[in-house]
Amino acid sequence: NGHDHEKPCLGESHAVKLVERLYGVSVAGVSPLASYIDQNYRVLARDGRQFVLKVTNTRDSQRPQLLEVQMAMMRFLQERGFPMQEVVDNVSGKIMSLESIDCGEGEKEFNVRLLTYLPGVPLSRVLADGSLYYQVGKLAASIHQALQQLFIISNVRVLPRDRMGWFSSNVFLL
């Protein structure tokens, strides 16, 4: 149900304060990005750099090992030439921070991360054709093959594949 993965409710001004406090980045502005069960903001720094502030839902925030594996997968793929966001360490040298945020029903804890921003156009804003679908499928297959190497190397068991609809093994459910 929706309470298992309670989505964060961070306002724009609070997002700015978090980025400035946790990452020491002077923020010129933020804008919300689409997300499923997390909350994401595109962050424009005063020096022109761009980031994504990712505030993780309540359930996954209680599983930092899951988030660490996600970020390790991103690094693994980046090292193999895939365009991936980079994780930005906070001022304490950590890759994430558990923050208390009041969503109207008392404070709840959410994990906060900052990632570099990858410029581009979201698929939802592109007129898709067969060629685009083919390219997306080809890229997804390449990522899947690369991640199989990671799972063999590290014997990762922290990801609950049966509950993650976005895993390629669950495409038939869509």
Secondary structure, DSSP 8 states (H G I E B T S, - for coil): -TTTT------HHHHHHHHHHHH---EEEEEEE--SSSEEEEEEETTS-EEEEEE--HHHHT-HHHHHHHHHHHHHHHHTT-----EE--TTS-S-EEEEEE-SSSEEEEEEEEEE---S--GGGS---HHHHHHHHHHHHHHHHHHHHHHHHH------GGG-TTSGGGGGG-
